[in-house]
């Protein structure tokens, strides 16, 4: 990728990130970059949005560990 194309890609990602913040999506730059790359590869944006929404509904693995659980040591 030449420097002009790289600059255009960075500028486009920055613009998308600013829009994402205005819309309060909660997406970080890396996640947004991955989603854009997947769209560029032909994945359906609406399907990706549905996956992101579903993943946000699921509790994170760290939140399902009981507070009194002790880490396993060998």
Buried (B, 14 or more C-beta within 10 A) or exposed (E): EEEEEEEEEEEEBEEBBEEBEEEEBEBEEEBBBEBBEBEEEEEEEEEBEEEBEEEEEEEEEEEEEEEEEEEEEE
